[in-house]
Amino acid sequence: MLTAQDTAPAMTAAQFGKLSQIVHSDTGIVLSEAKRGLLVARLSKRLRALNMADFGAYCTLLDSDRGKEERRHLLSAITTNVTAFFREGHHFDALARDVLPQLIARAKAGGRVRLWSAACSSGEEAYSMAMTVLDAFPDAAQHDVLILATDIDPEVVARAESGVYPTDTIAAIGGQRLRKYFDQQGDSFTAKPALKAIMRFGELNLHQPWPFSGTFDVIFCRNVVIYFDTDMRRSLWQRFATVLSSDGALFIGHSERVDGPAAQQFRITGATQYQLVTPTSPSH
Ligand SMILES: C[S@@+](CC[C@H](N)C(=O)[O-])C[C@H]1O[C@@H](n2cnc3c(N)ncnc32)[C@H](O)[C@@H]1O
């Protein structure tokens, strides 16, 4: 029996080199030669959508005037978007227990509170943060509290913003919370307006300039730097140090750790949970 891989067009070493170089410079994601098959599999669908016979034509398109727009599709095809509600649940417990009490007190006193899901994929992480905030602070929307959810991949950001999830992905939320924060329509669940009221969504490449004016009290950047090369990963940690508030919390993935020069700036406060050692950003 023929598989999709058997019928996929071949990709030459030069074409793989060009495509992996574009992916690396745009995203920081490293595609080793071993990933050539993966790239072929993921881009074959895109070639069919464009009615193109081979990767030569696709590389020509990337070099043309329409290349910039096509790069967004290339990134969508190559990013790994695996995620889940309350993934690595201990982080949400720590958020509720160690971090939110002082942030809620500040918000009630009229202060500003910002949380960031920095590679949010289809939004499960950011909605889990929002549910954790609203469980502890039901009036959050009446105060200056916002959760920003961003990702490089426009397709997953659109899904996150829609707030619509199929039955199999919402199982981790649990019955009571599910009814409180989501409306069921047939086989899918939609985030209620009260949940979305404290959330904002946007496309953002972590390796490009960030359009922020203030600092963040909480940053979740989990399961993304594993795809980056050492320099890009280390530079990202240093940039987080400049936008995290002095008493803020950084949460990273279970197989990740802050390394390089930024390791001096952070101290571990829990499992893959960090705080700044020396304030490098203004306190509130
Ligand atoms: C495996 S998912 C992790 C989602 C979520 N943080 C979690 O832990 O469940 C990795 C996400 O990182 C995003 N990503 C990859 N490179 C990125 C970049 N340079 N800037 C922003 N997001 C990026 C991908 O699009 C993908 O949605």
The ligand as a MOL file (V3000), in Angstrom:
LIG
                    3D

  0  0  0     0  0            999 V3000
M  V30 BEGIN CTAB
M  V30 COUNTS 27 29 0 0 0
M  V30 BEGIN ATOM
M  V30 1 C 5.0570 22.3550 21.6220 0
M  V30 2 S 4.2020 23.8810 21.5130 0 CHG=1
M  V30 3 C 4.1250 24.3490 23.2370 0
M  V30 4 C 2.7930 24.9750 23.6170 0
M  V30 5 C 2.6470 25.3090 25.1050 0
M  V30 6 N 3.5920 26.3150 25.5150 0
M  V30 7 C 2.7680 24.0670 25.9490 0
M  V30 8 O 3.7770 23.8860 26.6420 0
M  V30 9 O 1.8420 23.2570 25.9440 0 CHG=-1
M  V30 10 C 5.4770 24.9650 20.8590 0
M  V30 11 C 4.9310 26.2530 20.2720 0
M  V30 12 O 6.0120 27.1520 20.0610 0
M  V30 13 C 5.7240 27.9240 18.9170 0
M  V30 14 N 6.9660 28.5470 18.4130 0
M  V30 15 C 7.9920 27.9550 17.7650 0
M  V30 16 N 8.9350 28.8630 17.4530 0
M  V30 17 C 8.4900 30.0590 17.9210 0
M  V30 18 C 9.0050 31.3880 17.8900 0
M  V30 19 N 10.1930 31.6730 17.3360 0
M  V30 20 N 8.2670 32.3700 18.4510 0
M  V30 21 C 7.0670 32.0970 19.0210 0
M  V30 22 N 6.5230 30.8680 19.0780 0
M  V30 23 C 7.2260 29.8540 18.5290 0
M  V30 24 C 5.0990 26.9120 17.9610 0
M  V30 25 O 4.3420 27.5320 16.9430 0
M  V30 26 C 4.2600 26.0610 18.9230 0
M  V30 27 O 2.9180 26.4890 18.9670 0
M  V30 END ATOM
M  V30 BEGIN BOND
M  V30 1 1 1 2
M  V30 2 1 2 3
M  V30 3 1 2 10
M  V30 4 1 3 4
M  V30 5 1 4 5
M  V30 6 1 5 6
M  V30 7 1 5 7
M  V30 8 2 7 8
M  V30 9 1 7 9
M  V30 10 1 10 11
M  V30 11 1 11 12
M  V30 12 1 11 26
M  V30 13 1 12 13
M  V30 14 1 13 14
M  V30 15 1 13 24
M  V30 16 1 14 15
M  V30 17 1 14 23
M  V30 18 2 15 16
M  V30 19 1 16 17
M  V30 20 1 17 18
M  V30 21 2 17 23
M  V30 22 1 18 19
M  V30 23 2 18 20
M  V30 24 1 20 21
M  V30 25 2 21 22
M  V30 26 1 22 23
M  V30 27 1 24 25
M  V30 28 1 24 26
M  V30 29 1 26 27
M  V30 END BOND
M  V30 END CTAB
M  END
